Each structure stands twice: as structure tokens, then as C-alpha cells.
């Protein structure tokens, strides 16, 4: 692992770049200088899938291509002490953000929100929150607390929705139909959120935890977001991707098979074209 002081420096630079992302308004980003978008599904610590998406995007050779990565933490990859290795993907993302600060973006999910707010998530009877911290301790020892704080700051500053000029929206999940009457998209423009927004009934909670993939929810959500199509993660799939309705595409990079999607951002596209852009790893 790199020295802790180097990791902290990279994380702090990535946080600054996140705040300065062109087209950013609070926690909403309108992509700038963008003709094509790659979106990786939820990574959950899967290093091989992360590297495969990064290689396919080949940002150095495509100066108007943007890369969006979703939900990085909480995994099934462990250190000998039992700690979760998924923090390594946050380190890699931060490095990539520093390399391409205007064209690499991170969409945190409910797992990042849970980690930074202390909301417990468990799998197989074990706290994923605790295993994550144990992994950071295994990697960085006495510096673990400072690095965890930097991770949380990065999660908190990262956007909750990213929109291409052609009306394709990327976010972690749909706001469920039951929450839409009180969901105000303008709140995503806020620079900071009160604690209540991360709890059930809050705006951040609604856009990170919902599992309503009905056509009605997708239509109503997209109308509120002034968008035409949406790429999400959050929901595990057997095939690496899923098409639950005529406006939404789910991509999943947590296992095998995994999928990402590439689509043009400089012209209108149909849902069929969006789905045709799915690539399997």
C-alpha cells in the first residue's frame, strides 16, 4: 500500500477537484465538454472490474469522454485480518480524479452514505461498516482514522446526480413513487445537507435507497429531473445489467458477469440505443 501521508494528499486533492468540477451545482453535475459517457455499475470493491472499465474508457486517448463510477465500497474481498479491501477502490478513484479532474466522476451509493453516517448495513450477520474500518486499519495502521475521515469527506462532497446534455441522467437509484410528492430536485443543488436528509424521508436517502423500478416511478422521477432516460445501479443483477422499464438501465459491476454502458452525449438517443451501448466484462 502507498504511504498514508501520500494517500491523504491524494484524497484531499480529489475532494478539491470534486468541488471544482465544471458544471457542478451543489450535488448535481451537468457534464461539460462531453461527447461520450462511460458508466460503470456498482463496484463494491471489485478491483478487476474497476480496472476493466477504466481501461475500456481510455480517457487519455479520448479528450471529450467522461467516466462515471458508482458505489465503490463494501465487498467480499478481505485482508488476512478479516478487514474489507474495498477502500482500495476509493484510493484508485481519487487518483483517477486527480489525473482527469474534469472528466472522472463518482456517484456514491447507500453504502457510502451508511458508512459516513454510521447507519449499519450487514451481510451474513456481519457489519459491513465495521469490516470496512478494519480493512482501512489493516492498510494504514495509526493513520486509519484520518484516512476514514477523508473518505467520508469525499463521499459527502460527491454528486448525487449527473446529467448529460442530451437528457440522460445518472444516479444511484430512482426516487420511489411514495417519496416523489415531497421530493424537490432543487435540494440537490444544496452544497451541504442537514442530518435529516440522510435519514428515511430525506432527499439524500430517497435518491440512494429506493428500489421502485416501476415504469410509473421512472416516468415521474424523470419528469421531476427534467431528463429523458436514466442509468442507475443499486440493484444486483444476474446478467450484469437489467432493463426494468422503458426509461431506465441498471448496470452492475459487483460480480461476474459485470457491465458498463457507453453512450453518446452530444445528440439525443433512444432507450434502445442506450441499452445497445451495454458492454459486458
Order of alpha helices (4+ residues) and beta strands (2+ residues): alpha-beta-beta-beta-alpha-beta-alpha-beta-alpha-beta-beta-alpha-alpha-beta-beta-alpha-alpha-alpha-beta-beta-beta-beta-alpha-beta
